[in-house]
Amino acid sequence: MAMLLELHYDKSEILETYLNEIYLGQDRDRAIHGIGLAALHYFGKTVEHLTLAESALLIGMVKGPAYYDPYRHPQRALERRNIILRETRGLGYATMEQYASARGTGLGLNPKASMGTSPHPAFLELVHRQLRRDYDEADLRSEGLRVFTTLDPRVQSAAERVLERRLAQYDKEKRFGPPGLEGAIVVTGAQNGEVQAVVGGRDVRYRGFNRALDAARPVGSLLKPVVYLTALAEPSRYTLVTPIEDGPFVWKSRGAPDWEPQNYDRAFHGAVQLRTALAQSYNVATARLGTEIGVERVLATVKRLGVERPLKPYAATLLGAVELSPFEVTQMYQTIASAGFRAPLRAIREVTAQDGRPLKPYPLEVEQAFAAEPAYLLTAALQGVVREGTAQSLHQWLPPEAAVAGKTGTTDEQRDAWFAGFTGDRLAVVWIGYDDNRAAKLSGAAAALPLWGELMAALGAEPLAPPRPDGIESVLIDPGSGLRADAFCPDALELPFARGSAPEERAPCASALGVAIEEAKQQAKGWFERWFGR
């Protein structure tokens, strides 16, 4: 620290606190408080590296930070600095040589002024909230506080470009409604819950309403996987091929009007396998399954997945008649992507003092919210959504080998479009809609999914291949009947099951010998994987 400031700090702890909090100017939408932040803003250096002249300039600005702003009024600031230098010499705190040398220098400002709080204000807002949760305001203004974040500039920039470009295209085409659509994107590491990017609106540099964090919107079909996860946690009752009736359904509740959900295509599809009901996002089958399990149990699953917002125990909640922010949806899907392990989303890795001393550790906090087996089964079902369901158009951006797991979401009167999905390395949630919540022509597959696909294609997606838990076995299934198949059955699928829950009955196309051979092959494969890994 320059000698002028060293003297003042040594004389009084009260003055030290004052210098750490005093207002010293404005950096666009950010107030500059404290000598430490001012040193970085005006000179690009920490306090201990300030010269006598630089220290005098900052002390001189205390009288009027705007009036003596060295960027706007350099001559005025220079004259004020020289007055402080003269007083310093007169009081004996600087020699004549030191005074002459300091007075002979220019202002020495950063050649390029800062650009406000951050070029990524939506992400920075999340950092600020997590800091304010753990520190008081005085601590945050203290000199030399260093915050190490999880921001990935490449991911953040790609997300911003995709949102800006796509929304401009949608406005021009007007196929979803009049111009003025808004959007939000959240991207995290698929396994660790570290937030890599946050985009809070189409004006990505605007520090205002952050839709990613604060826009609570109906989530529609994005909540359906929670119903299926709750079911798959009971392998004695439900598997991926359990038939679910997708026929007329009326839910009666005392004191409330009858609830009669309809499918998006206004048709019924009879008995469908559980995996198909999710892949095609059938409302009626999902509502029947959810009420059979119990609405309260489904809501308990939502909470276990990390959503803290209280939800009302209505049957319509099963189909997403609840409002969550994109950030809350990301937390919910993060637990699914992490094989049932819940890790609170975090934007901060570490906070240190100026000397590098850690002030507060930010360890990765992981808690097992769900057993690995049902989480694995649900991931397989979500991969089916992309392979053969409502999200199959994703193949325009990513190859089948990426094995993406995801879910589209569309709300009543097509007001909101969502897509949530994850690859081997990243999870992203996209929301599109109007701020005034007007009825539109939006759908998750047509409006939100293209942004997700374009973003992941630009970043390069690591294929999703989760390790198979010990309690899971793979069985060949005839897709038509949902029964055991052998290699001679046309279109036979290899599907995962909790051990002992796969159907015993053979499909018409399978022979007893063929099924026995397949079982032996799967046992050998499982043995090999347990010993040597995937």
MIMISE-133938 format. One record per residue (C-alpha): residue in one letter; x, y, z; residue number from 1. Coordinates in Angstrom, 3 decimals. Each point is the difference from the previous one (the first is absolute). Layout:
BEGIN
SITE|rest|X|Y|Z|nr
SITE|A|X|Y|Z|NUM
...
//
This chain:
BEGIN
SITE|rest|X|Y|Z|nr
SITE|M|0.000|0.000|0.000|1
SITE|A|1.245|3.482|-0.733|2
SITE|M|1.477|1.824|2.972|3
SITE|L|-2.816|2.553|0.218|4
SITE|L|-2.641|-2.654|0.479|5
SITE|E|2.211|-2.143|2.199|6
SITE|L|0.254|2.848|2.487|7
SITE|H|-3.744|0.499|0.191|8
SITE|Y|-0.747|-3.701|0.413|9
SITE|D|2.558|-0.316|2.778|10
SITE|K|-1.456|2.920|1.943|11
SITE|S|-3.579|-1.092|0.285|12
SITE|E|-2.131|-3.087|-0.567|13
SITE|I|-3.001|2.299|-0.312|14
SITE|L|1.638|1.848|-2.874|15
SITE|E|0.887|-3.350|-1.591|16
SITE|T|-3.671|-0.982|-0.026|17
SITE|Y|-0.871|3.411|-1.422|18
SITE|L|2.509|-0.341|-2.837|19
SITE|N|-1.313|-3.460|-0.810|20
SITE|E|-3.568|1.259|-0.363|21
SITE|I|0.322|3.605|-1.238|22
SITE|Y|-1.705|0.737|-3.331|23
SITE|L|2.597|0.811|-2.678|24
SITE|G|-1.877|0.181|-3.260|25
SITE|Q|-2.188|-1.886|-2.399|26
SITE|D|0.808|-2.697|-2.529|27
SITE|R|-3.180|0.144|-2.080|28
SITE|D|-2.559|-1.942|2.068|29
SITE|R|2.466|-0.865|2.756|30
SITE|A|0.879|2.257|2.917|31
SITE|I|3.705|0.059|0.865|32
SITE|H|0.280|-0.413|3.779|33
SITE|G|3.310|-0.231|1.802|34
SITE|I|3.646|0.672|-0.815|35
SITE|G|0.530|-3.609|-1.084|36
SITE|L|-2.636|0.036|-2.722|37
SITE|A|0.949|3.538|-1.033|38
SITE|A|3.634|-1.046|-0.463|39
SITE|L|-1.072|-2.783|-2.338|40
SITE|H|-2.423|2.215|-1.898|41
SITE|Y|2.202|3.050|-0.544|42
SITE|F|3.462|-1.580|-0.121|43
SITE|G|-0.482|-3.715|-0.613|44
SITE|K|2.019|-0.965|3.069|45
SITE|T|-0.466|-0.960|3.618|46
SITE|V|0.491|2.515|2.829|47
SITE|E|3.446|-1.172|1.093|48
SITE|H|1.341|0.859|-3.465|49
SITE|L|-1.320|3.586|-0.126|50
SITE|T|2.564|2.801|-0.320|51
SITE|L|-0.036|3.163|2.089|52
SITE|A|-1.533|1.921|-2.908|53
SITE|E|-2.732|-2.588|-0.547|54
SITE|S|-0.805|-0.102|3.712|55
SITE|A|-0.289|3.788|0.066|56
SITE|L|-2.397|-0.037|-2.943|57
SITE|L|-2.359|-2.412|1.782|58
SITE|I|0.171|1.953|3.264|59
SITE|G|-0.728|3.177|-1.902|60
SITE|M|-3.117|-1.491|-1.559|61
SITE|V|-1.613|-0.536|3.414|62
SITE|K|-1.102|3.650|0.013|63
SITE|G|-2.041|-0.467|-3.185|64
SITE|P|0.278|-3.254|-2.002|65
SITE|A|-2.081|1.293|-2.911|66
SITE|Y|1.523|3.502|0.000|67
SITE|Y|3.550|-1.372|0.046|68
SITE|D|-0.679|-2.999|-2.271|69
SITE|P|3.378|-0.404|-1.751|70
SITE|Y|-1.553|-1.486|-3.147|71
SITE|R|-2.458|2.851|-0.507|72
SITE|H|1.968|2.855|1.567|73
SITE|P|3.697|-0.903|-0.210|74
SITE|Q|1.364|3.546|0.522|75
SITE|R|-2.216|0.586|3.027|76
SITE|A|1.031|-3.367|1.450|77
SITE|L|3.675|0.760|-0.618|78
SITE|E|-0.187|3.308|1.820|79
SITE|R|-1.791|-1.626|2.940|80
SITE|R|2.614|-2.774|0.140|81
SITE|N|2.817|2.540|0.126|82
SITE|I|-1.674|1.792|2.913|83
SITE|I|-0.037|-3.308|1.940|84
SITE|L|3.664|-0.574|-0.877|85
SITE|R|0.927|3.478|1.272|86
SITE|E|-1.858|-0.612|3.271|87
SITE|T|1.742|-3.361|0.352|88
SITE|R|3.415|1.648|-0.403|89
SITE|G|-0.932|2.816|2.393|90
SITE|L|-0.978|-2.489|2.712|91
SITE|G|3.298|-1.807|-0.375|92
SITE|Y|-1.419|-3.205|-1.448|93
SITE|A|2.009|0.346|-3.230|94
SITE|T|3.444|1.358|-0.750|95
SITE|M|0.590|2.799|-2.494|96
SITE|E|1.388|-2.519|-2.469|97
SITE|Q|-3.028|-2.271|0.338|98
SITE|Y|-2.326|2.972|-0.363|99
SITE|A|1.753|1.326|-3.094|100
SITE|S|0.063|-3.416|-1.639|101
SITE|A|-3.699|-0.639|0.676|102
SITE|R|-1.065|3.490|-1.118|103
SITE|G|1.846|-0.439|-3.268|104
SITE|T|-1.959|-3.093|-1.056|105
SITE|G|-3.227|-0.118|-1.944|106
SITE|L|-3.211|-1.520|1.286|107
SITE|G|1.066|-3.483|-1.110|108
SITE|L|-3.545|-1.261|-0.389|109
SITE|N|-0.998|-3.324|-1.462|110
SITE|P|0.150|0.571|-3.764|111
SITE|K|-3.366|-1.703|-0.328|112
SITE|A|-2.784|0.674|2.478|113
SITE|S|-2.030|-2.930|1.359|114
SITE|M|-3.183|-0.972|-1.737|115
SITE|G|-2.394|-0.051|2.952|116
SITE|T|-0.518|-2.881|2.364|117
SITE|S|0.507|-2.672|-2.627|118
SITE|P|-0.684|-0.695|-3.651|119
SITE|H|-2.211|-2.822|1.347|120
SITE|P|-2.339|1.698|2.513|121
SITE|A|-2.447|-2.912|0.330|122
SITE|F|2.757|-2.329|1.187|123
SITE|L|1.450|2.668|2.260|124
SITE|E|-3.390|0.516|1.628|125
SITE|L|0.037|-3.646|1.039|126
SITE|V|3.500|0.462|1.447|127
SITE|H|-1.169|3.061|1.945|128
SITE|R|-2.966|-1.873|1.455|129
SITE|Q|2.119|-2.898|1.137|130
SITE|L|2.527|2.417|1.520|131
SITE|R|-2.697|1.967|1.821|132
SITE|R|-1.284|-3.273|1.386|133
SITE|D|3.367|-0.629|1.682|134
SITE|Y|1.432|3.474|0.742|135
SITE|D|-1.242|3.343|1.271|136
SITE|E|0.330|3.132|-2.130|137
SITE|A|3.008|1.351|1.890|138
SITE|D|1.965|-3.199|-0.686|139
SITE|L|-0.824|0.189|-3.699|140
SITE|R|1.414|3.528|-0.218|141
SITE|S|3.216|-0.840|1.794|142
SITE|E|3.302|0.511|-1.724|143
SITE|G|1.374|-2.815|-2.125|144
SITE|L|-2.930|-2.428|0.160|145
SITE|R|0.535|-2.504|-2.801|146
SITE|V|-2.810|-2.151|-1.313|147
SITE|F|0.719|-3.004|-2.200|148
SITE|T|-3.074|-0.980|-2.010|149
SITE|T|-1.088|-2.975|-2.092|150
SITE|L|-0.678|2.130|-3.107|151
SITE|D|1.113|-1.592|-3.267|152
SITE|P|0.419|2.963|-2.402|153
SITE|R|-0.256|-2.214|-3.079|154
SITE|V|-3.278|-1.542|1.148|155
SITE|Q|-1.385|3.368|1.126|156
SITE|S|0.816|1.694|-3.300|157
SITE|A|-1.457|-2.870|-2.017|158
SITE|A|-3.246|0.069|2.022|159
SITE|E|-0.328|3.750|-0.475|160
SITE|R|0.570|-0.242|-3.755|161
SITE|V|-2.530|-2.783|-0.419|162
SITE|L|-2.726|1.805|1.949|163
SITE|E|0.532|3.320|-1.776|164
SITE|R|0.088|-1.555|-3.463|165
SITE|R|-2.946|-2.339|0.395|166
SITE|L|-2.307|2.562|1.590|167
SITE|A|0.834|2.494|-2.752|168
SITE|Q|-0.868|-2.712|-2.528|169
SITE|Y|-3.279|-0.813|1.759|170
SITE|D|-0.932|3.694|0.059|171
SITE|K|0.649|0.268|-3.725|172
SITE|E|-1.994|-3.124|-0.859|173
SITE|K|-2.867|0.767|2.427|174
SITE|R|-0.956|-3.687|-0.044|175
SITE|F|-0.369|-0.205|3.774|176
SITE|G|-1.649|3.382|0.442|177
SITE|P|0.845|3.700|-0.315|178
SITE|P|3.558|1.262|0.620|179
SITE|G|1.096|0.319|3.602|180
SITE|L|0.699|-3.570|1.108|181
SITE|E|2.328|-0.351|2.952|182
SITE|G|2.113|-2.879|1.188|183
SITE|A|2.430|-1.352|2.577|184
SITE|I|2.710|-2.651|0.085|185
SITE|V|1.829|-1.718|2.864|186
SITE|V|2.942|-2.355|-0.630|187
SITE|T|1.753|-2.115|2.626|188
SITE|G|2.512|-2.791|0.224|189
SITE|A|-2.077|-3.163|-0.178|190
SITE|Q|1.600|-1.672|3.002|191
SITE|N|1.247|2.722|2.344|192
SITE|G|-2.729|2.660|0.015|193
SITE|E|2.421|2.786|-0.943|194
SITE|V|-1.792|2.731|-1.946|195
SITE|Q|1.856|0.686|-3.239|196
SITE|A|-2.352|2.550|-1.561|197
SITE|V|-3.104|2.055|0.794|198
SITE|V|-1.880|2.097|-2.571|199
SITE|G|-2.873|2.015|1.448|200
SITE|G|-1.542|1.478|-3.151|201
SITE|R|0.511|0.892|-3.631|202
SITE|D|1.855|3.205|0.924|203
SITE|V|2.912|-1.911|1.454|204
SITE|R|1.840|3.107|1.234|205
SITE|Y|-3.000|1.436|1.836|206
SITE|R|0.237|-0.180|3.765|207
SITE|G|-3.665|-0.077|0.865|208
SITE|F|-2.674|-2.673|0.350|209
SITE|N|1.800|-3.334|-0.040|210
SITE|R|-2.421|-2.526|-1.475|211
SITE|A|2.337|-2.909|0.613|212
SITE|L|-0.178|0.603|3.758|213
SITE|D|-3.285|1.826|0.547|214
SITE|A|-2.516|-0.800|-2.759|215
SITE|A|-2.250|-2.587|1.642|216
SITE|R|-1.935|-1.528|-2.901|217
SITE|P|-2.198|-3.095|-0.404|218
SITE|V|2.319|-2.889|-0.837|219
SITE|G|-2.472|-2.252|-1.783|220
SITE|S|1.337|-3.392|-0.999|221
SITE|L|3.413|0.618|1.569|222
SITE|L|-1.522|-1.287|3.241|223
SITE|K|-1.102|-3.320|-1.494|224
SITE|P|3.344|-1.758|0.514|225
SITE|V|-0.524|0.459|3.747|226
SITE|V|-3.182|-2.099|-0.233|227
SITE|Y|1.877|-2.755|-1.830|228
SITE|L|2.970|0.119|2.373|229
SITE|T|-2.364|-0.471|2.941|230
SITE|A|-1.528|-3.013|-1.757|231
SITE|L|3.324|-1.575|-1.000|232
SITE|A|1.126|0.149|3.633|233
SITE|E|-2.488|-2.875|0.498|234
SITE|P|1.320|-2.687|-2.379|235
SITE|S|-2.430|-2.561|1.360|236
SITE|R|-2.847|2.091|-1.476|237
SITE|Y|1.498|1.964|-2.869|238
SITE|T|2.616|-0.565|-2.686|239
SITE|L|0.695|1.732|-3.300|240
SITE|V|-2.412|-2.388|-1.757|241
SITE|T|-2.840|0.033|2.548|242
SITE|P|-3.241|0.718|-1.922|243
SITE|I|-1.710|3.286|0.902|244
SITE|E|-3.517|0.683|-1.235|245
SITE|D|-0.229|3.141|-2.116|246
SITE|G|-3.775|0.212|-0.180|247
SITE|P|-2.704|2.368|1.289|248
SITE|F|0.783|1.027|3.558|249
SITE|V|-1.875|2.162|2.505|250
SITE|W|1.414|0.964|3.390|251
SITE|K|-2.558|0.918|2.636|252
SITE|S|0.954|1.980|3.076|253
SITE|R|-2.327|1.253|2.711|254
SITE|G|-0.585|3.737|-0.267|255
SITE|A|1.612|0.321|-3.403|256
SITE|P|-1.268|-0.407|-3.570|257
SITE|D|0.690|-3.279|-1.763|258
SITE|W|3.356|-0.125|-1.741|259
SITE|E|0.055|-1.646|-3.412|260
SITE|P|3.409|0.313|-1.687|261
SITE|Q|0.404|-0.222|-3.759|262
SITE|N|2.960|-0.980|-2.136|263
SITE|Y|1.783|2.553|-2.195|264
SITE|D|-1.321|-1.748|-3.144|265
SITE|R|-3.550|-0.212|1.466|266
SITE|A|0.036|-3.798|-0.434|267
SITE|F|0.272|-3.051|2.274|268
SITE|H|2.520|-2.756|-0.630|269
SITE|G|-1.197|-2.951|2.062|270
SITE|A|2.430|-2.065|2.065|271
SITE|V|3.524|1.338|-0.507|272
SITE|Q|3.273|-0.993|1.603|273
SITE|L|1.268|2.292|2.730|274
SITE|R|3.051|1.010|-2.057|275
SITE|T|-2.239|0.865|-2.955|276
SITE|A|-2.316|2.121|2.122|277
SITE|L|2.969|2.126|1.032|278
SITE|A|1.642|0.050|-3.437|279
SITE|Q|-3.236|1.229|-1.631|280
SITE|S|-0.885|2.194|3.009|281
SITE|Y|-3.528|-1.409|0.316|282
SITE|N|-1.903|2.095|2.526|283
SITE|V|-2.748|-2.482|0.765|284
SITE|A|2.301|-2.962|0.629|285
SITE|T|2.227|2.164|2.203|286
SITE|A|-2.957|1.343|1.988|287
SITE|R|-1.314|-3.534|0.556|288
SITE|L|3.425|-1.221|1.107|289
SITE|G|0.560|2.994|2.286|290
SITE|T|-3.339|-0.302|1.768|291
SITE|E|0.538|-3.737|0.366|292
SITE|I|3.317|0.658|1.748|293
SITE|G|-1.327|2.974|1.960|294
SITE|V|0.425|3.715|-0.600|295
SITE|E|1.643|0.524|3.391|296
SITE|R|2.648|-2.611|-0.766|297
SITE|V|0.795|1.644|-3.329|298
SITE|L|0.362|3.384|1.700|299
SITE|A|2.318|-1.580|2.556|300
SITE|T|2.168|-1.122|-2.904|301
SITE|V|0.072|3.558|-1.353|302
SITE|K|1.328|1.163|3.356|303
SITE|R|2.585|-2.774|0.163|304
SITE|L|1.255|1.076|-3.424|305
SITE|G|0.827|3.431|1.433|306
SITE|V|-3.037|2.227|-0.578|307
SITE|E|-0.649|1.959|3.203|308
SITE|R|-3.032|1.971|-1.199|309
SITE|P|-3.195|-1.402|1.610|310
SITE|L|-2.386|-1.524|-2.547|311
SITE|K|-3.725|-0.514|0.427|312
SITE|P|-1.183|-3.648|0.060|313
SITE|Y|-2.378|0.262|-2.955|314
SITE|A|-0.354|-2.711|-2.616|315
SITE|A|0.775|2.552|-2.746|316
SITE|T|3.435|0.407|1.565|317
SITE|L|0.873|-3.392|-1.485|318
SITE|L|-0.101|1.561|-3.470|319
SITE|G|2.071|3.025|0.950|320
SITE|A|-2.631|2.493|1.164|321
SITE|V|2.643|1.483|2.291|322
SITE|E|2.240|3.011|-0.436|323
SITE|L|3.775|-0.344|0.285|324
SITE|S|2.916|2.073|-1.231|325
SITE|P|2.471|-1.432|-2.541|326
SITE|F|2.549|-0.152|2.821|327
SITE|E|-2.327|-2.123|2.151|328
SITE|V|-0.698|-2.310|-2.924|329
SITE|T|3.748|-0.347|-0.507|330
SITE|Q|0.446|-1.049|3.620|331
SITE|M|-2.690|-2.649|-0.411|332
SITE|Y|1.539|-1.463|-3.151|333
SITE|Q|3.500|0.281|1.459|334
SITE|T|-0.859|-2.658|2.563|335
SITE|I|-1.303|-2.287|-2.743|336
SITE|A|3.112|0.544|-2.134|337
SITE|S|2.210|-0.741|3.029|338
SITE|A|-1.428|-3.504|0.419|339
SITE|G|-2.195|1.029|2.920|340
SITE|F|2.648|2.016|1.868|341
SITE|R|-1.139|3.516|0.874|342
SITE|A|2.592|2.784|-0.019|343
SITE|P|-1.187|3.597|0.510|344
SITE|L|0.731|2.053|-3.106|345
SITE|R|2.923|2.298|0.688|346
SITE|A|1.684|2.868|-1.824|347
SITE|I|2.887|0.440|2.473|348
SITE|R|2.963|-2.305|0.526|349
SITE|E|1.942|2.021|2.547|350
SITE|V|0.256|3.392|1.716|351
SITE|T|3.388|1.165|1.263|352
SITE|A|1.551|3.018|1.638|353
SITE|Q|2.532|2.107|-1.861|354
SITE|D|2.856|-2.226|1.190|355
SITE|G|-1.674|-3.145|-1.321|356
SITE|R|-1.251|-1.140|3.386|357
SITE|P|-3.345|-1.833|-0.422|358
SITE|L|-2.832|1.872|1.705|359
SITE|K|-2.704|-2.560|-0.533|360
SITE|P|0.250|-3.447|-1.563|361
SITE|Y|-2.529|-0.898|-2.669|362
SITE|P|0.301|-3.796|-0.070|363
SITE|L|-2.058|-2.134|-2.318|364
SITE|E|-2.945|-1.018|2.183|365
SITE|V|-1.538|-3.230|-1.250|366
SITE|E|-2.897|-1.944|1.489|367
SITE|Q|-1.621|-3.125|-1.399|368
SITE|A|-3.612|0.955|-0.625|369
SITE|F|-0.950|-3.088|-1.998|370
SITE|A|1.407|-3.472|-0.462|371
SITE|A|2.162|-0.416|-3.083|372
SITE|E|-2.294|-2.628|-1.559|373
SITE|P|-3.194|2.070|-0.541|374
SITE|A|2.111|2.999|-1.072|375
SITE|Y|1.709|-2.213|-2.603|376
SITE|L|-3.351|-1.313|-1.243|377
SITE|L|-1.406|3.516|-0.309|378
SITE|T|3.085|1.133|-1.918|379
SITE|A|-0.553|-2.875|-2.428|380
SITE|A|-3.623|1.082|-0.408|381
SITE|L|1.088|3.623|-0.630|382
SITE|Q|2.434|-1.245|-2.624|383
SITE|G|-3.045|-1.611|-1.603|384
SITE|V|-1.696|3.423|-0.100|385
SITE|V|2.836|1.193|-2.253|386
SITE|R|0.396|-3.236|-1.970|387
SITE|E|-3.632|-0.600|-0.883|388
SITE|G|-2.222|2.492|1.813|389
SITE|T|-0.872|3.677|0.047|390
SITE|A|3.658|1.088|-0.160|391
SITE|Q|1.139|-2.156|-2.912|392
SITE|S|0.551|3.102|-2.162|393
SITE|L|3.154|0.530|2.075|394
SITE|H|1.774|-2.253|-2.532|395
SITE|Q|0.247|3.083|-2.233|396
SITE|W|2.725|1.295|2.350|397
SITE|L|1.410|-3.018|1.814|398
SITE|P|0.646|-3.548|-1.254|399
SITE|P|-1.796|-3.011|1.525|400
SITE|E|3.295|-1.071|1.575|401
SITE|A|-0.230|2.989|2.362|402
SITE|A|-2.839|-1.914|1.744|403
SITE|V|-1.429|3.227|1.440|404
SITE|A|-2.608|-0.209|2.763|405
SITE|G|-2.596|2.765|-0.043|406
SITE|K|-3.578|1.160|0.303|407
SITE|T|-2.102|2.513|-1.870|408
SITE|G|-2.483|2.201|1.828|409
SITE|T|-3.017|1.936|-1.276|410
SITE|T|-2.578|1.761|2.184|411
SITE|D|-3.698|0.816|-0.343|412
SITE|E|-0.874|2.127|-3.025|413
SITE|Q|3.610|-0.484|-1.110|414
SITE|R|1.182|2.907|2.147|415
SITE|D|3.358|-1.536|0.938|416
SITE|A|2.530|-2.177|-1.783|417
SITE|W|2.600|-1.992|1.935|418
SITE|F|2.733|-2.494|-0.639|419
SITE|A|2.128|-1.609|2.699|420
SITE|G|2.648|-2.535|-0.869|421
SITE|F|3.447|-1.320|0.788|422
SITE|T|2.965|-1.601|-1.727|423
SITE|G|2.980|-1.732|1.556|424
SITE|D|1.535|3.304|1.068|425
SITE|R|-2.663|2.735|0.039|426
SITE|L|-3.569|0.696|1.049|427
SITE|A|-1.970|2.907|-1.454|428
SITE|V|-3.507|1.403|0.435|429
SITE|V|-1.572|2.351|-2.555|430
SITE|W|-3.193|2.028|0.465|431
SITE|I|-1.781|2.110|-2.643|432
SITE|G|-3.133|2.137|0.505|433
SITE|Y|-1.496|3.476|0.269|434
SITE|D|0.474|2.086|3.126|435
SITE|D|-3.721|0.846|0.067|436
SITE|N|-0.874|-3.719|-0.090|437
SITE|R|-2.173|0.384|-3.074|438
SITE|A|-1.363|-3.019|-1.862|439
SITE|A|2.285|-0.875|-2.906|440
SITE|K|0.868|-2.829|-2.359|441
SITE|L|3.026|-1.271|1.892|442
SITE|S|1.023|-3.593|0.544|443
SITE|G|3.027|-1.478|1.653|444
SITE|A|1.019|-1.986|-3.072|445
SITE|A|-0.385|2.871|-2.482|446
SITE|A|1.169|3.027|2.017|447
SITE|A|2.276|-1.042|2.887|448
SITE|L|1.614|-3.206|-1.275|449
SITE|P|1.728|1.679|-2.993|450
SITE|L|1.856|2.372|2.344|451
SITE|W|1.096|-2.916|2.174|452
SITE|G|1.144|-2.005|-3.006|453
SITE|E|1.880|2.881|-1.580|454
SITE|L|1.726|0.797|3.283|455
SITE|M|1.139|-3.550|0.686|456
SITE|A|1.138|-0.473|-3.610|457
SITE|A|2.145|3.149|0.304|458
SITE|L|1.551|-1.199|3.266|459
SITE|G|0.539|-3.606|-1.031|460
SITE|A|-2.033|-2.528|1.956|461
SITE|E|1.612|-2.863|1.864|462
SITE|P|-2.108|-3.149|-0.544|463
SITE|L|-2.186|-0.977|2.941|464
SITE|A|0.937|-3.468|1.245|465
SITE|P|-0.751|-0.205|3.727|466
SITE|P|1.572|-2.943|1.835|467
SITE|R|-2.482|-2.806|0.577|468
SITE|P|-0.741|-0.542|3.710|469
SITE|D|0.454|-3.478|1.436|470
SITE|G|-3.745|-0.241|0.563|471
SITE|I|-0.785|0.367|-3.718|472
SITE|E|-0.086|-2.695|-2.644|473
SITE|S|-0.619|0.267|-3.753|474
SITE|V|-2.635|-2.152|-1.667|475
SITE|L|-1.071|-0.403|-3.639|476
SITE|I|-3.610|1.110|-0.364|477
SITE|D|-2.478|-0.265|-2.849|478
SITE|P|-1.118|3.649|-0.396|479
SITE|G|-3.502|-0.951|-1.122|480
SITE|S|-0.965|-2.301|2.858|481
SITE|G|2.420|1.181|2.682|482
SITE|L|0.967|-3.639|0.648|483
SITE|R|3.350|-1.792|-0.052|484
SITE|A|1.555|-0.393|-3.436|485
SITE|D|2.953|-1.760|-1.535|486
SITE|A|2.378|0.906|-2.815|487
SITE|F|-2.450|-1.338|-2.608|488
SITE|C|-2.775|2.429|0.962|489
SITE|P|-0.181|2.883|-2.493|490
SITE|D|0.677|3.461|1.515|491
SITE|A|0.865|-1.483|3.407|492
SITE|L|1.229|2.648|2.462|493
SITE|E|2.473|-0.360|2.834|494
SITE|L|-1.579|1.781|2.972|495
SITE|P|1.184|0.429|3.605|496
SITE|F|-1.927|-1.425|2.951|497
SITE|A|0.506|-0.127|3.731|498
SITE|R|1.267|-3.520|0.651|499
SITE|G|-2.878|-2.446|0.264|500
SITE|S|-2.617|2.386|-1.414|501
SITE|A|0.205|-0.868|-3.718|502
SITE|P|-2.972|-1.887|-1.495|503
SITE|E|0.309|-3.786|0.164|504
SITE|E|-2.450|-0.727|-2.795|505
SITE|R|1.424|-0.526|-3.496|506
SITE|A|-1.179|1.995|-2.984|507
SITE|P|-1.646|-2.057|-2.813|508
SITE|C|3.101|0.529|-2.135|509
SITE|A|2.393|-1.441|2.608|510
SITE|S|0.975|-3.589|0.779|511
SITE|A|0.909|-1.407|3.384|512
SITE|L|3.496|-0.823|-1.278|513
SITE|G|0.480|3.467|-1.477|514
SITE|V|-1.034|1.710|3.244|515
SITE|A|2.322|-2.269|2.019|516
SITE|I|2.891|0.861|-2.315|517
SITE|E|-0.715|3.726|0.396|518
SITE|E|-0.128|-0.326|3.787|519
SITE|A|3.367|-1.773|0.012|520
SITE|K|1.502|2.691|-2.245|521
SITE|Q|-1.259|2.767|2.283|522
SITE|Q|1.337|-1.766|3.095|523
SITE|A|3.421|-0.310|-1.634|524
SITE|K|-0.106|3.622|-1.081|525
SITE|G|-0.909|1.136|3.520|526
SITE|W|2.807|-2.095|1.473|527
SITE|F|2.489|1.505|-2.432|528
SITE|E|-1.135|3.575|0.770|529
SITE|R|0.208|-0.523|3.744|530
SITE|W|3.544|-1.286|-0.272|531
SITE|F|1.428|2.162|-2.756|532
SITE|G|-2.368|3.016|-0.200|533
SITE|R|-1.944|1.195|-2.995|534
//
